[in-house]
Amino acid sequence: MDFLAPPKINLERQIEELNNQLKEGRPRFEDFQKTYHVLRRMWRNFQQVLQWAAEDQRGKEEFQRLYEQVAGHNASDLMESLKRTGFAIKENSDLKSAFERQAYRILELVRAGKRDDSFHALLRIFVAAKQEFPEKLIEAFKPIYSEGLFKVFLFTFLSAILGQNKGEQEIKKGGDYEE
């Protein structure tokens, strides 16, 4: 079963195959995970198409309401992902100390809604530490997200790095979304 097939995949057939694996008592985690990734990618693509429809159909509130519902779901997933990314960065002592030194400055830039300056400050930390800038963090800076969501994303990311270790065990146990 090819789970990374072209976009014309038959999702119903994939779900049926996963059901069959369960009935046979031999579920393969990799197949479930691949299906999840395909569905997430499709969901994000659907959000982009729906945004276009909402912009194109101005005055028709139903498109805008549906777009806000889909975008909210995707934003929730991104927030959880940024929290996990922040906890992972906390494990790197060089990055953690760099964030601790710059914390108040970055927090103030985010609070003021200065996306460009916030991005630059974060990028400098990663470049100075010779670390790759996280893809998930790039997503938070995209203009499709409101200023309010941008702030929530960055505060979530930063609080995972700078905050107490309480709750880390809960995150590591599961219960949040994988990308």
Secondary structure as the mmCIF struct_conf table of DSSP 4:
data_model
#
loop_
_struct_conf.conf_type_id
_struct_conf.id
_struct_conf.beg_label_comp_id
_struct_conf.beg_label_asym_id
_struct_conf.beg_label_seq_id
_struct_conf.end_label_comp_id
_struct_conf.end_label_asym_id
_struct_conf.end_label_seq_id
TURN_TY1_P TURN_TY1_P1 PHE A 3 LEU A 4
TURN_TY1_P TURN_TY1_P2 PRO A 7 LYS A 8
HELX_RH_AL_P HELX_RH_AL_P1 LEU A 11 LYS A 23
TURN_TY1_P TURN_TY1_P3 GLU A 24 GLY A 25
HELX_RH_AL_P HELX_RH_AL_P2 PHE A 29 ASP A 56
TURN_TY1_P TURN_TY1_P4 GLN A 57 GLY A 59
HELX_RH_AL_P HELX_RH_AL_P3 GLU A 61 LYS A 90
TURN_TY1_P TURN_TY1_P5 GLU A 91 GLU A 91
BEND BEND1 ASN A 92 ASN A 92
HELX_RH_AL_P HELX_RH_AL_P4 SER A 93 ARG A 111
TURN_TY1_P TURN_TY1_P6 ALA A 112 GLY A 113
HELX_RH_AL_P HELX_RH_AL_P5 ARG A 115 ALA A 128
TURN_TY1_P TURN_TY1_P7 ALA A 129 LYS A 130
HELX_LH_PP_P HELX_LH_PP_P1 GLU A 132 PRO A 134
HELX_RH_AL_P HELX_RH_AL_P6 GLU A 135 ALA A 140
TURN_TY1_P TURN_TY1_P8 PHE A 141 PHE A 141
BEND BEND2 LYS A 142 LYS A 142
TURN_TY1_P TURN_TY1_P9 PRO A 143 ILE A 144
BEND BEND3 TYR A 145 TYR A 145
HELX_RH_AL_P HELX_RH_AL_P7 GLU A 147 LEU A 162
BEND BEND4 GLY A 163 GLY A 163
BEND BEND5 ASN A 165 ASN A 165
TURN_TY1_P TURN_TY1_P10 LYS A 166 GLY A 167
HELX_RH_AL_P HELX_RH_AL_P8 GLU A 168 LYS A 173
BEND BEND6 GLY A 174 GLY A 174
BEND BEND7 ASP A 176 ASP A 176
#
